[in-house]
Amino acid sequence: MSVVRQRTVRSLSSLACLALGYCLAPTGAMATEPCTFNPPLATQTQCMTAVVIPGHGLRSFDISFVDQKRGEYYLGDRSNSGIDVIDTHNLKFKRTIGGFVGIVLNGSGGVDNNHSGPDGVASHGRWLYGGDGNSTLRVYDLDAPPEFAFKQAVSTGGGTRLDEMALTTDGKRLIAANNAEDPPFATLFVANGDNDTSNVSKIAKITVDPTILPAGNGLSLEQPAWDPGTQRFYTSIPIIANNPPGCNSDANAGPITCHGGVLITNPATITGPGDVVQGAYSASTNTGVFPFSACGPNGATVGPNENIMFGCTTANNPTDNSTLVFNAVTHQQVQVAHIVGSDEVWFNSGDQRYYTGSNRQPGGAVLGVVDAVTNTLIETVPQSSGSHSVAADPQRNLIFVPQVGTVAAVGSGGDTTAVGSGICGTDQGCIAVYQHKNGNGNVASK
């Protein structure tokens, strides 16, 4: 996954942040008030405030994550070579946990997403995990003093970024995708769970049968999600060969006409060491690649009643112009109309809604809001161009959506609209904080 207004006074310079490996909160006020929309938002999901990140303006960031128990939000911030930490109770910037490769540029001066980092982010208890641009999983102890937080870097053996990831409920297994490899692969790790010391290790490399994901076609694995009910990981596959029969899965040979699917993995049966090749779906084991109809997914999030939302996008297949809800038990597929083009998606149990980072929605980037009970689109909220990351805090029904800075402030990859500066109150980008309120102006509840 990939992305990309007057400066605020900053408590530490960018060089100091990089040298220390973390940044402290900025001082001073933003140039203008955040959450300024013209016309004002007529939506249930309202912008509450914006949190500005010190250091470089946000040109490129990736996945975000909320840890409800710790009351913290994490963002893979390539612009500042670290994971930003936001206090979800006070809505204040706390620090940036550094040590990642940051933005790597390509030959034309644009962001090379395949080698930049951090990318995927996840946490459990005291442990924070981040995928880096050099194909390593970096492990941090959130309870340690900032200068001693970094504990491990575990290589997946690839040459490109370690992207999106997911943890089991107990935090003892982690799966992460090397989406930019050819062919792509996932890695299953032993994670730290609730341990006091870090001992993360690689269990196995997971690939997909080459008849399903042939090498040389530039195909990918994207966001995984853990479903506690079926005890399986569900990893998005944007395009799979022969779905439907005779379709084209090679972008070098013409327009893509194949749809995607999901890779279903049972970590209990993978003990390692060595490589594991998963093939077509097997009903007897409930594992393998299950094909989708009319969906090329990037994002994945587990909702109620064993339903999993997959964020489909026309960028994978031009005809896949809706979002999909897939039931992990019955395998029923329900199309959600009028919302498409998302990267990260997130289920908020606090208001029973899915939120989509739909940066490729026709007409411009939006935050999509979907009723998880009826699987219907409720509303869309305009965002800065390239806004593709979203996470929610179910306790307060807060939705966090990063915004890139303007092109004028941060360069190529920045916002090409006036939306982001209106949200942030600055041209440097921010983390926009939204809240779902009911018709009486009160915070919605379960």
C-alpha positions, 0 to 999 in steps of 0.5 A: 500500500502506498501514499502520500500546510503553514508550518507549526512551531516544532519542539525538536528539529527533524535531525534531532528526531532522527538522531534520537530515534523518537520525537516529542510532541510539538509546541505552538498552535496551527496556523488556522483552525482544523476541520474547516469544510466549505460547505460544512459537512452534512454527515453523521461522521464529523471532523473533531480535530487534527493532530499535526506530526512534528518533523517533515510534512506528511508526504508518504505514509502507510498503514495505521492501527489502534490499540484500544487497551493502550489508548494509542493510535499508530501510523507507519510514517515514512516521511519521518522514518518511524511510527507515530504514536497518538494518545487516543484519549487526549488526542495528542501526539506522543512520539515518533518511534524511529529507526526505519528506512523512511522514504526511498526515491525512485529515478524520477524523484517520486516515492519508491513505495516498494522500498520505503518504510515503515509500512504495515503496523500492528500491536499487542500488549507492550509489543509494537510491530512494524514492516520496513522497506528492507524486508524486515519486521522491527519489534519495539517494547512500548513499555521501555524507555524510548531510547531502549524500545527497539528490540529486534529486526527479523528478516523475511529474506526478501528484497522489498518492503514488508507490508501489511500484517495481522496478529492472532487474538493472543498475540502469539502468531503474526502474518505479514505480506511481502507484497512487492516481491515477484512472486509475492509471499507471506511470512508466519512469525512466532510473536511475543504474545504477553511475554516480558522479553522479545523472542520473535522468530520466523516460522515459515515462508508462505507462497501461493501455487504458481498456477494461481499467482504466476511469477512475472505478472506483477501480482500481489498479496495485501492486507491480512486479517485474523478471524477468531471464530474460524481461527484463520488468517484471511489475506487479500489477493488483488488478482488471481489467474483464471478467475474467471476462466480465460481472463488476463492476469498479466498487466503487460499483456493488456487490461486486467480482466481477472478478479481477486480472492482471499488466501485462507491460512491456518497457523496451527498447522504450520510449524516450520521450518521451510516453505509452505505452498498454498493452493486452491481452496479446500473445504475439508481444511478450510484453507487455500485460495478462495476466488471472489466475484467482481472484487480485486481486494486490498484491505481486509477487516473482520466485522460481526457474525464472521463477516469480513469486509474486503476493500475492492478497487478498480486499480486492480480490475477496472470492472470491480467497482464495489466493495465486498463483504464475505462470510467466513463460514458460509462464504456468501459474498455481498456487494456494497455499492457506491464505494470502491477504491479503498486500501486499508479498511477497519471495522469499528465495534463501537458503532457497528460500522466499517470505515474505508480509506477510499483514495481511488473513489471516483470523484476524489478520495473519501472516508467511506462509512458502511453499516456492518449490519445491513452492509450498505453505504451510509455516507462518504466524507471527502479527504485529501488526495491519496488518503488511504489509511484508516483506524478506529477507537471503539471506546469513543467511536473515534476514526483516525484518517491521515492526510498528506500535505500539499504538493507545494509543501511536501512535493510529488505525492502530496495533496492536489486538492484544497481538502487536506489543508481545510481538514488539517489547518496546515499545509503539512498534513495531519492525522484527522480525527472524526467522530460518529454522532447520532442525530441528537449530537451525542456520541453513538454507542453500541 
